[in-house]
Amino acid sequence: MTTEGLSKSKDRQSSRKLRATTTRAAQAKVAVSVQAQALLSAQTLAWFDQFLQELDMTDGLSRLTQASYLSDLQQFAIFCQQLPIDLLAVNADVLQDYLAFRQQQQRSMRSSARMLSSLRRFYLWLQQKQLIAVLPMEHLPNPKLGVRLPKTLSEADVDALLAAPDPQDALGMRDKAMLELLYATGLRVSELVGLTLSQINLRQGVVLAHGKGNKQRLVPMGQVAVDCLQSYLHGARVTLLQERSDVLFPSLRGSMMTRQTFWHRIKHYAKIAGILAPLSPHTLRHAFATHLLNHGADLRVVQLLLGHSDLSTTQIYTHVALQRLQDLHQQHHPRG
């Protein structure tokens, strides 16, 4: 078997394993949904449906976000059903009991904070529909969360990771182009795998990213990424595609690659590069932001490039940069 054939075979096997693993969370949500359909009233289910439809119209939610909202609401409604208490009669005590119940189930504080945010949006909607008078969580504090710093890589680690794919192989060339573009632009992985040819302009060196809430932003690529994409488009992409397609980075089947498959590819190249630091699907996005700040970029510019609607979301990277400075000081200063 050729090197390319062996690589494709490994990619298929790993993708199958990854799909099996990542479907467990989806299956859990399906199980909750089935239980909700059996236990909850038609009125409650209709409220959830109408709430999500109106929220989608105002916020432009992704399917993943809609599924998370629905799962949060269904789980809470099932909890109330078993007490039993009507959703319209919920008060702060019920919410406190639910938070304690989740803690017993060893749910993370971050997960519970997200759940409470989902419930707050839903009860605000009920209040706007004049179905309740007072928000049950009006005086309920959010779960206290520690500052969780994004996992990032040093510039040397990034260089090693970007050099790991074999550009002589079609898959390697595709993956190298994806990694270079990801680090050059700070795109989310979901934005990267969903790119089409119409979203890139090599002459101007920009990519049109479709972010959360269907918000669009133009992000510069940089010459290295442009050159890499140019080579990929005239070589590996032609080899990988069996028929006409607008997908920029096709899978082995010629369709749009999944986020999970690309995450597997990142871990594969991290192993080749000898990177021992913990990784996440957004590691290169975090590195993009942190390295820009380390080299003096303005925080608001980084906010625009990342597509953050709130500056406070971007400010977390200043903590990473500060931590890096403190580490360097301790390592190199005579009295560190």
MIDRENTOR-855228 format. One line per 10 residues: their letters; for each residue x, z, y of N, C-alpha, C. Coordinates in steps of 0.02 Angstrom, whole numbers, padded with zeros to 5 digits. Layout:
REM residues N
A = X/Z/Y/X/Z/Y/X/Z/Y ~ ...
REM end
This chain:
REM residues 336
MTTEGLSKSK = 00042/00000/-00059/00000/00000/00000/00044/00000/00063 ~ 00024/-00039/00114/00064/-00042/00175/00056/00023/00214 ~ 00102/00032/00263/00099/00092/00305/00033/00096/00342 ~ 00010/00038/00366/-00054/00037/00403/-00111/00054/00357 ~ -00110/00027/00295/-00163/00041/00248/-00165/00114/00228 ~ -00105/00143/00218/-00101/00214/00201/-00127/00257/00258 ~ -00110/00238/00318/-00134/00276/00377/-00209/00272/00383 ~ -00237/00212/00369/-00310/00205/00373/-00344/00246/00320 ~ -00315/00246/00259/-00344/00285/00204/-00344/00359/00221 ~ -00288/00385/00247/-00285/00456/00267/-00335/00471/00322
DRQSSRKLRA = -00342/00423/00368/-00389/00434/00424/-00460/00440/00399 ~ -00479/00396/00349/-00546/00399/00321/-00558/00466/00285 ~ -00509/00487/00245/-00516/00550/00208/-00522/00609/00255 ~ -00480/00611/00305/-00481/00667/00352/-00546/00667/00393 ~ -00570/00607/00410/-00632/00603/00449/-00691/00629/00408 ~ -00691/00613/00342/-00745/00637/00299/-00744/00713/00295 ~ -00683/00742/00287/-00677/00815/00284/-00700/00847/00350 ~ -00680/00815/00405/-00697/00842/00470/-00772/00840/00483 ~ -00804/00784/00462/-00876/00778/00470/-00912/00832/00431 ~ -00887/00845/00370/-00919/00897/00328/-00914/00965/00361
TTTRAAQAKV = -00856/00979/00392/-00846/01044/00424/-00888/01051/00487 ~ -00888/01000/00529/-00921/01005/00594/-00996/01000/00589 ~ -01023/00977/00532/-01096/00973/00525/-01127/01041/00510 ~ -01085/01091/00493/-01113/01157/00476/-01150/01187/00535 ~ -01120/01182/00595/-01153/01209/00654/-01218/01172/00668 ~ -01216/01106/00659/-01277/01066/00670/-01330/01085/00619 ~ -01309/01096/00556/-01357/01115/00505/-01388/01183/00520 ~ -01348/01229/00548/-01375/01295/00567/-01429/01288/00620 ~ -01417/01243/00668/-01467/01232/00720/-01530/01200/00691 ~ -01521/01155/00643/-01578/01124/00610/-01619/01177/00573
AVSVQAQALL = -01584/01224/00540/-01618/01278/00503/-01659/01321/00550 ~ -01631/01337/00609/-01667/01376/00659/-01728/01337/00683 ~ -01719/01271/00693/-01774/01229/00716/-01831/01227/00665 ~ -01814/01222/00602/-01865/01221/00549/-01902/01287/00547 ~ -01864/01343/00554/-01895/01409/00554/-01940/01417/00615 ~ -01919/01390/00671/-01959/01395/00733/-02024/01356/00725 ~ -02020/01297/00696/-02081/01256/00686/-02131/01294/00643 ~ -02107/01333/00595/-02151/01370/00549/-02180/01433/00580 ~ -02139/01467/00623/-02159/01533/00648/-02191/01533/00717 ~ -02169/01487/00760/-02190/01489/00829/-02255/01451/00840
SAQTLAWFDQ = -02292/01472/00891/-02356/01440/00906/-02345/01371/00936 ~ -02397/01330/00932/-02393/01263/00961/-02383/01268/01037 ~ -02412/01319/01068/-02405/01328/01140/-02332/01342/01159 ~ -02299/01386/01121/-02228/01402/01134/-02185/01340/01127 ~ -02195/01302/01073/-02156/01241/01061/-02168/01190/01116 ~ -02230/01187/01140/-02247/01140/01195/-02212/01160/01259 ~ -02209/01226/01272/-02172/01250/01331/-02099/01230/01328 ~ -02068/01241/01271/-01998/01223/01263/-01987/01148/01276 ~ -02032/01108/01248/-02025/01036/01255/-02032/01015/01328 ~ -02082/01041/01362/-02093/01023/01432/-02036/01047/01477
FLQELDMTDG = -02013/01109/01463/-01957/01137/01502/-01895/01093/01496 ~ -01878/01072/01435/-01818/01032/01425/-01825/00963/01456 ~ -01884/00935/01452/-01896/00869/01483/-01886/00872/01559 ~ -01914/00923/01590/-01908/00929/01663/-01836/00946/01683 ~ -01803/00988/01642/-01733/01005/01656/-01689/00943/01649 ~ -01703/00901/01601/-01665/00840/01591/-01673/00793/01651 ~ -01734/00791/01678/-01747/00747/01736/-01708/00770/01798 ~ -01700/00836/01805/-01665/00862/01865/-01590/00866/01855 ~ -01568/00883/01794/-01497/00896/01782/-01462/00841/01742 ~ -01501/00797/01709/-01470/00745/01668/-01429/00773/01611
LSRLTQASYL = -01461/00814/01568/-01425/00849/01515/-01402/00802/01460 ~ -01345/00816/01431/-01323/00781/01371/-01363/00805/01312 ~ -01362/00767/01257/-01399/00787/01197/-01373/00853/01170 ~ -01307/00863/01175/-01276/00925/01150/-01301/00985/01190 ~ -01305/00978/01256/-01329/01033/01299/-01403/01046/01286 ~ -01443/00994/01278/-01514/01003/01263/-01523/01041/01197 ~ -01483/01022/01147/-01487/01055/01081/-01468/01129/01087 ~ -01419/01144/01129/-01398/01214/01138/-01452/01255/01172 ~ -01483/01226/01225/-01538/01259/01258/-01595/01274/01209 ~ -01614/01223/01171/-01670/01230/01124/-01655/01283/01071
SDLQQFAIFC = -01594/01282/01045/-01575/01331/00994/-01577/01402/01022 ~ -01553/01412/01083/-01555/01478/01115/-01627/01502/01122 ~ -01671/01458/01146/-01741/01476/01157/-01776/01491/01091 ~ -01764/01450/01041/-01797/01459/00977/-01776/01525/00944 ~ -01711/01540/00947/-01687/01602/00916/-01718/01663/00950 ~ -01723/01661/01017/-01752/01718/01052/-01827/01723/01038 ~ -01861/01666/01035/-01933/01667/01021/-01947/01694/00951 ~ -01905/01677/00903/-01913/01703/00834/-01903/01778/00834 ~ -01853/01802/00872/-01841/01874/00878/-01903/01909/00907 ~ -01933/01880/00960/-01992/01910/00990/-02052/01908/00942
QQLPIDLLAV = -02057/01854/00904/-02111/01847/00855/-02109/01903/00803 ~ -02049/01924/00785/-02041/01974/00733/-02050/02045/00759 ~ -02053/02055/00826/-02060/02123/00852/-02129/02155/00838 ~ -02187/02125/00852/-02197/02062/00888/-02211/02075/00962 ~ -02193/02026/01004/-02209/02029/01075/-02215/01958/01101 ~ -02262/01948/01145/-02273/01882/01174/-02216/01864/01222 ~ -02197/01801/01223/-02144/01779/01268/-02159/01794/01341 ~ -02223/01792/01360/-02241/01805/01429/-02240/01879/01446 ~ -02235/01921/01395/-02234/01994/01407/-02164/02023/01401 ~ -02114/01981/01392/-02045/02004/01384/-02021/02040/01447
NADVLQDYLA = -01986/02096/01438/-01957/02132/01495/-01883/02144/01482 ~ -01850/02180/01528/-01778/02191/01522/-01760/02230/01459 ~ -01805/02276/01437/-01791/02315/01376/-01786/02270/01315 ~ -01831/02221/01312/-01831/02174/01255/-01766/02134/01256 ~ -01745/02113/01314/-01682/02074/01319/-01622/02117/01299 ~ -01623/02180/01320/-01569/02226/01300/-01567/02234/01224 ~ -01626/02240/01194/-01630/02246/01121/-01603/02183/01087 ~ -01618/02125/01117/-01595/02062/01088/-01519/02056/01094 ~ -01491/02077/01150/-01419/02075/01159/-01385/02122/01108 ~ -01416/02181/01096/-01388/02228/01047/-01393/02198/00976
FRQQQQRSMR = -01448/02163/00963/-01457/02130/00898/-01403/02076/00887 ~ -01389/02038/00939/-01337/01987/00934/-01268/02018/00923 ~ -01257/02075/00956/-01193/02109/00947/-01185/02133/00875 ~ -01240/02156/00844/-01238/02176/00774/-01222/02117/00728 ~ -01244/02058/00749/-01230/01997/00712/-01160/01969/00726 ~ -01123/02006/00767/-01054/01988/00786/-01051/01921/00825 ~ -01102/01910/00865/-01101/01853/00911/-01055/01870/00969 ~ -01018/01821/00993/-00971/01833/01047/-01007/01847/01113 ~ -00974/01883/01158/-01003/01897/01223/-01013/01833/01263 ~ -00968/01785/01252/-00974/01721/01288/-01036/01684/01265
SSARMLSSLR = -01049/01686/01199/-01109/01655/01172/-01172/01688/01198 ~ -01171/01755/01203/-01229/01791/01228/-01240/01778/01302 ~ -01187/01770/01340/-01192/01753/01411/-01224/01685/01420 ~ -01205/01637/01378/-01235/01570/01381/-01309/01573/01363 ~ -01326/01613/01311/-01395/01621/01290/-01437/01650/01347 ~ -01409/01701/01381/-01445/01733/01436/-01456/01683/01493 ~ -01407/01640/01504/-01414/01588/01555/-01471/01539/01536 ~ -01476/01522/01472/-01530/01477/01449/-01598/01510/01460 ~ -01602/01574/01443/-01665/01611/01451/-01683/01618/01525 ~ -01633/01629/01567/-01646/01635/01639/-01677/01571/01666
RFYLWLQQKQ = -01649/01514/01646/-01676/01449/01669/-01748/01441/01645 ~ -01761/01460/01582/-01828/01452/01554/-01878/01497/01589 ~ -01859/01560/01602/-01906/01606/01634/-01916/01589/01708 ~ -01866/01561/01740/-01875/01535/01808/-01927/01479/01808 ~ -01924/01437/01756/-01972/01383/01749/-02042/01411/01738 ~ -02049/01462/01695/-02114/01494/01684/-02142/01525/01748 ~ -02096/01553/01788/-02117/01583/01852/-02142/01529/01900 ~ -02107/01472/01901/-02127/01416/01944/-02195/01388/01922 ~ -02210/01392/01858/-02274/01369/01832/-02328/01423/01839 ~ -02310/01480/01870/-02354/01537/01883/-02381/01566/01817
LIAVLPMEHL = -02340/01563/01765/-02359/01593/01701/-02334/01665/01696 ~ -02284/01683/01736/-02261/01752/01742/-02250/01767/01816 ~ -02252/01832/01832/-02243/01852/01902/-02171/01875/01917 ~ -02140/01908/01868/-02074/01937/01879/-02026/01913/01825 ~ -01965/01899/01844/-01914/01879/01796/-01893/01940/01755 ~ -01894/01936/01689/-01876/01994/01649/-01802/02013/01654 ~ -01760/01965/01674/-01688/01980/01679/-01666/01988/01752 ~ -01714/02000/01796/-01698/02004/01868/-01644/02056/01882 ~ -01648/02114/01849/-01599/02167/01862/-01554/02178/01801 ~ -01551/02129/01759/-01509/02135/01699/-01440/02104/01713
PNPKLGVRLP = -01386/02142/01709/-01320/02114/01723/-01298/02067/01667 ~ -01259/02018/01685/-01231/01973/01634/-01179/02010/01592 ~ -01172/01991/01528/-01118/02021/01487/-01051/02010/01521 ~ -01009/02063/01522/-00944/02057/01555/-00897/02017/01511 ~ -00869/01965/01541/-00823/01921/01506/-00754/01927/01536 ~ -00704/01932/01494/-00636/01931/01518/-00617/01860/01538 ~ -00567/01853/01579/-00544/01786/01599/-00509/01754/01540 ~ -00539/01701/01515/-00509/01666/01458/-00470/01606/01485 ~ -00404/01611/01483/-00362/01558/01510/-00362/01497/01463 ~ -00367/01437/01492/-00367/01377/01450/-00301/01370/01412
KTLSEADVDA = -00306/01344/01351/-00246/01331/01312/-00214/01268/01338 ~ -00150/01273/01355/-00116/01215/01382/-00049/01206/01349 ~ -00013/01154/01368/00052/01138/01339/00104/01132/01394 ~ 00166/01145/01377/00220/01133/01425/00229/01057/01433 ~ 00264/01037/01485/00276/00966/01496/00318/00936/01439 ~ 00364/00976/01412/00405/00952/01356/00361/00941/01294 ~ 00314/00986/01282/00269/00978/01225/00225/00916/01233 ~ 00201/00905/01294/00160/00846/01307/00200/00782/01294 ~ 00263/00781/01317/00305/00722/01305/00313/00710/01230 ~ 00323/00764/01192/00331/00757/01119/00267/00732/01087
LLAAPDPQDA = 00210/00758/01110/00146/00737/01082/00132/00663/01096 ~ 00146/00641/01157/00133/00571/01175/00180/00523/01140 ~ 00238/00549/01119/00287/00506/01084/00274/00504/01009 ~ 00228/00545/00983/00218/00551/00911/00187/00489/00878 ~ 00136/00457/00908/00106/00398/00875/00156/00341/00869 ~ 00150/00302/00816/00193/00244/00804/00161/00183/00837 ~ 00190/00157/00892/00160/00100/00927/00164/00035/00889 ~ 00202/00033/00834/00207/-00027/00793/00147/-00034/00747 ~ 00108/00020/00740/00050/00021/00697/-00013/00017/00741 ~ -00065/-00019/00718/-00125/-00029/00759/-00158/00038/00776
LGMRDKAMLE = -00165/00081/00726/-00194/00147/00739/-00150/00188/00785 ~ -00085/00185/00774/-00039/00221/00817/-00042/00198/00889 ~ -00046/00132/00899/-00050/00105/00966/-00115/00126/01000 ~ -00170/00125/00962/-00234/00148/00990/-00230/00221/01010 ~ -00203/00262/00965/-00199/00334/00979/-00152/00350/01036 ~ -00097/00313/01041/-00050/00324/01097/-00084/00307/01163 ~ -00122/00252/01164/-00158/00234/01225/-00209/00287/01244 ~ -00243/00316/01194/-00292/00368/01207/-00259/00431/01235 ~ -00204/00451/01204/-00169/00511/01226/-00140/00503/01296 ~ -00111/00444/01309/-00082/00431/01376/-00138/00432/01428
LLYATGLRVS = -00195/00401/01412/-00250/00399/01461/-00279/00468/01471 ~ -00283/00506/01417/-00311/00574/01423/-00268/00618/01468 ~ -00203/00615/01458/-00158/00657/01498/-00154/00631/01570 ~ -00159/00565/01579/-00152/00536/01646/-00214/00549/01689 ~ -00272/00558/01658/-00335/00563/01696/-00370/00631/01690 ~ -00354/00670/01638/-00389/00733/01629/-00461/00725/01607 ~ -00478/00668/01577/-00546/00658/01553/-00565/00709/01500 ~ -00629/00723/01494/-00654/00760/01436/-00649/00715/01375 ~ -00642/00744/01316/-00637/00704/01256/-00700/00661/01246 ~ -00758/00690/01261/-00821/00652/01255/-00822/00592/01302
ELVGLTLSQI = -00792/00600/01362/-00788/00545/01410/-00740/00492/01385 ~ -00685/00513/01354/-00634/00466/01330/-00661/00423/01273 ~ -00690/00454/01221/-00712/00415/01163/-00772/00371/01181 ~ -00808/00388/01234/-00865/00348/01254/-00849/00291/01302 ~ -00786/00281/01319/-00767/00228/01367/-00782/00158/01341 ~ -00802/00115/01386/-00811/00044/01371/-00764/00003/01415 ~ -00757/-00060/01399/-00711/-00104/01437/-00730/-00107/01510 ~ -00795/-00105/01524/-00818/-00112/01593/-00800/-00051/01636 ~ -00779/00004/01604/-00763/00064/01642/-00690/00069/01665 ~ -00649/00022/01643/-00578/00024/01664/-00561/-00037/01706
NLRQGVVLAH = -00520/-00026/01755/-00495/-00081/01797/-00420/-00074/01801 ~ -00385/-00115/01761/-00312/-00110/01757/-00278/-00134/01821 ~ -00310/-00181/01855/-00280/-00207/01916/-00277/-00152/01970 ~ -00331/-00116/01976/-00333/-00061/02025/-00307/00004/01996 ~ -00299/00007/01930/-00272/00067/01898/-00319/00126/01900 ~ -00385/00114/01889/-00434/00169/01891/-00480/00164/01830 ~ -00510/00221/01813/-00560/00224/01760/-00623/00256/01789 ~ -00681/00229/01772/-00745/00256/01795/-00770/00303/01740 ~ -00767/00368/01752/-00787/00417/01702/-00860/00436/01712 ~ -00896/00440/01656/-00965/00463/01657/-00966/00535/01632
GKGNKQRLVP = -00972/00582/01679/-00966/00653/01663/-01031/00686/01646 ~ -01031/00753/01651/-01091/00792/01636/-01145/00777/01687 ~ -01207/00777/01663/-01263/00763/01707/-01263/00691/01732 ~ -01232/00646/01693/-01227/00575/01711/-01193/00563/01779 ~ -01151/00612/01800/-01114/00603/01862/-01054/00557/01850 ~ -01041/00513/01896/-00985/00466/01889/-00930/00483/01939 ~ -00868/00470/01918/-00812/00480/01963/-00757/00429/01946 ~ -00721/00407/01997/-00665/00362/01987/-00601/00404/01984 ~ -00562/00392/01931/-00500/00430/01921/-00441/00381/01914 ~ -00388/00391/01953/-00328/00348/01945/-00294/00361/01879
MGQVAVDCLQ = -00264/00308/01850/-00232/00313/01784/-00158/00325/01787 ~ -00124/00296/01835/-00051/00299/01835/-00023/00239/01797 ~ 00038/00218/01816/00066/00156/01790/00082/00160/01715 ~ 00105/00217/01691/00122/00223/01620/00060/00211/01577 ~ 00004/00243/01595/-00057/00234/01557/-00083/00162/01563 ~ -00077/00132/01622/-00099/00063/01631/-00059/00016/01586 ~ 00007/00024/01584/00049/-00018/01542/00032/-00009/01468 ~ 00020/00052/01449/00004/00067/01379/-00063/00036/01360 ~ -00112/00041/01404/-00178/00011/01392/-00173/-00065/01388 ~ -00132/-00093/01432/-00122/-00166/01433/-00096/-00190/01365
SYLHGARVTL = -00047/-00156/01338/-00019/-00174/01273/-00070/-00165/01218 ~ -00108/-00111/01222/-00158/-00097/01170/-00213/-00149/01170 ~ -00237/-00168/01229/-00293/-00216/01233/-00274/-00284/01206 ~ -00212/-00304/01214/-00191/-00370/01190/-00162/-00369/01120 ~ -00158/-00310/01090/-00129/-00305/01023/-00173/-00267/00974 ~ -00166/-00201/00973/-00199/-00160/00923/-00275/-00165/00924 ~ -00304/-00168/00983/-00378/-00171/00987/-00405/-00234/00954 ~ -00370/-00289/00963/-00391/-00352/00932/-00387/-00346/00856 ~ -00336/-00311/00831/-00327/-00301/00759/-00382/-00256/00730 ~ -00400/-00204/00767/-00448/-00155/00742/-00520/-00181/00742
LQERSDVLFP = -00536/-00223/00792/-00605/-00247/00797/-00617/-00307/00752 ~ -00671/-00304/00713/-00689/-00360/00670/-00739/-00406/00704 ~ -00771/-00381/00757/-00820/-00421/00793/-00820/-00400/00866 ~ -00856/-00438/00907/-00857/-00423/00979/-00888/-00355/00992 ~ -00856/-00317/01036/-00881/-00251/01053/-00854/-00232/01121 ~ -00894/-00190/01158/-00872/-00167/01223/-00838/-00099/01218 ~ -00835/-00071/01158/-00804/-00005/01148/-00729/-00011/01161 ~ -00703/00033/01203/-00632/00029/01220/-00587/00052/01163 ~ -00606/00108/01131/-00565/00135/01077/-00606/00138/01013 ~ -00610/00083/00975/-00652/00082/00916/-00622/00122/00858
SLRGSMMTRQ = -00667/00145/00814/-00645/00177/00752/-00625/00123/00702 ~ -00608/00144/00642/-00591/00096/00590/-00649/00051/00573 ~ -00710/00074/00585/-00770/00035/00571/-00790/-00010/00629 ~ -00752/-00006/00683/-00767/-00048/00741/-00818/-00017/00787 ~ -00842/00044/00772/-00891/00077/00814/-00858/00129/00859 ~ -00898/00162/00900/-00870/00213/00945/-00844/00272/00904 ~ -00785/00295/00920/-00755/00352/00885/-00791/00416/00903 ~ -00793/00463/00856/-00823/00528/00870/-00771/00575/00901 ~ -00796/00626/00935/-00751/00676/00964/-00712/00712/00909 ~ -00746/00724/00852/-00714/00760/00797/-00655/00721/00767
TFWHRIKHYA = -00665/00655/00761/-00611/00613/00734/-00550/00615/00780 ~ -00562/00610/00845/-00506/00610/00891/-00471/00678/00891 ~ -00509/00732/00884/-00480/00799/00880/-00434/00803/00819 ~ -00456/00774/00763/-00413/00772/00704/-00348/00735/00719 ~ -00353/00679/00755/-00294/00640/00771/-00245/00680/00815 ~ -00271/00718/00862/-00229/00760/00905/-00190/00810/00862 ~ -00225/00843/00816/-00192/00893/00773/-00139/00859/00729 ~ -00154/00799/00706/-00107/00761/00664/-00042/00748/00702 ~ -00047/00726/00765/00012/00710/00804/00048/00773/00828 ~ 00011/00827/00838/00042/00890/00857/00087/00915/00801
KIAGILAPLS = 00065/00905/00739/00107/00925/00682/00170/00882/00679 ~ 00163/00817/00690/00221/00772/00691/00270/00792/00746 ~ 00242/00812/00804/00285/00829/00861/00314/00899/00855 ~ 00293/00936/00804/00319/01004/00795/00293/01054/00846 ~ 00233/01042/00870/00203/01086/00920/00169/01144/00884 ~ 00190/01205/00899/00164/01264/00866/00111/01300/00908 ~ 00105/01282/00972/00057/01315/01016/-00014/01298/00992 ~ -00060/01346/01000/-00130/01333/00980/-00160/01278/01023 ~ -00200/01234/00991/-00228/01177/01026/-00304/01181/01026 ~ -00334/01143/01071/-00406/01133/01072/-00418/01060/01089
PHTLRHAFAT = -00480/01035/01080/-00492/00965/01098/-00477/00949/01171 ~ -00478/01000/01214/-00466/00988/01286/-00396/01008/01307 ~ -00350/01015/01260/-00282/01038/01277/-00249/00993/01329 ~ -00254/00927/01320/-00222/00882/01368/-00257/00882/01436 ~ -00322/00893/01436/-00359/00900/01499/-00334/00961/01537 ~ -00324/01016/01500/-00298/01077/01531/-00227/01066/01556 ~ -00186/01030/01516/-00117/01017/01536/-00116/00974/01599 ~ -00159/00924/01602/-00165/00880/01661/-00175/00922/01724 ~ -00224/00968/01722/-00240/01009/01781/-00184/01057/01798 ~ -00158/01091/01747/-00106/01141/01759/-00043/01110/01786
HLLNHGADLR = -00023/01052/01758/00039/01020/01780/00032/00992/01851 ~ -00028/00968/01868/-00039/00946/01937/-00030/01003/01986 ~ -00059/01060/01969/-00053/01119/02014/00018/01144/02017 ~ 00053/01143/01960/00123/01164/01959/00166/01121/02004 ~ 00146/01058/02013/00185/01012/02055/00157/01006/02126 ~ 00112/01053/02144/00090/01058/02213/00026/01023/02232 ~ -00013/01000/02183/-00075/00966/02199/-00125/01014/02230 ~ -00167/00988/02275/-00219/01029/02306/-00274/01044/02255 ~ -00300/01105/02257/-00350/01127/02208/-00413/01084/02212 ~ -00433/01065/02272/-00494/01026/02279/-00485/00955/02253
VVQLLLGHSD = -00425/00929/02257/-00411/00863/02228/-00417/00867/02152 ~ -00389/00920/02123/-00395/00929/02050/-00468/00938/02030 ~ -00507/00972/02071/-00578/00981/02058/-00613/00913/02053 ~ -00599/00869/02101/-00629/00802/02101/-00608/00761/02040 ~ -00544/00765/02023/-00519/00726/01966/-00550/00750/01901 ~ -00560/00815/01894/-00589/00843/01833/-00665/00834/01830 ~ -00696/00823/01887/-00769/00815/01889/-00805/00882/01888 ~ -00772/00935/01913/-00805/01000/01916/-00851/01003/01977 ~ -00913/01025/01968/-00959/01031/02025/-00944/01094/02066 ~ -00913/01143/02034/-00899/01207/02067/-00824/01220/02068
LSTTQIYTHV = -00797/01236/02127/-00725/01248/02133/-00702/01307/02091 ~ -00746/01356/02080/-00727/01415/02041/-00709/01396/01969 ~ -00738/01342/01944/-00721/01319/01876/-00649/01294/01874 ~ -00628/01262/01928/-00560/01235/01931/-00509/01290/01943 ~ -00530/01344/01977/-00483/01397/01996/-00452/01432/01936 ~ -00482/01426/01877/-00454/01457/01817/-00383/01430/01805 ~ -00371/01367/01825/-00305/01338/01813/-00251/01368/01858 ~ -00272/01398/01914/-00222/01432/01956/-00196/01493/01919 ~ -00239/01525/01877/-00216/01582/01838/-00164/01560/01787 ~ -00175/01501/01757/-00127/01474/01708/-00060/01460/01742
ALQRLQDLHQ = -00063/01428/01801/-00002/01412/01837/00035/01476/01858 ~ -00003/01527/01880/00027/01590/01900/00059/01624/01840 ~ 00026/01623/01783/00054/01653/01722/00119/01619/01703 ~ 00121/01553/01711/00181/01515/01696/00239/01537/01742 ~ 00224/01546/01806/00275/01568/01854/00300/01638/01836 ~ 00254/01681/01815/00275/01749/01796/00319/01748/01734 ~ 00302/01706/01686/00343/01700/01626/00413/01676/01642 ~ 00417/01625/01687/00482/01598/01707/00523/01650/01744 ~ 00489/01690/01786/00524/01742/01823/00553/01794/01775 ~ 00514/01816/01726/00538/01865/01678/00594/01838/01635
QHHPRG = 00590/01773/01622/00641/01742/01578/00707/01731/01614 ~ 00705/01713/01677/00766/01691/01712/00792/01739/01766 ~ 00748/01783/01792/00772/01827/01846/00813/01885/01816 ~ 00869/01902/01850/00913/01956/01823/00875/02021/01812 ~ 00824/02034/01853/00786/02097/01846/00715/02083/01824 ~ 00705/02027/01790/00638/02010/01766/00617/02054/01710
REM end
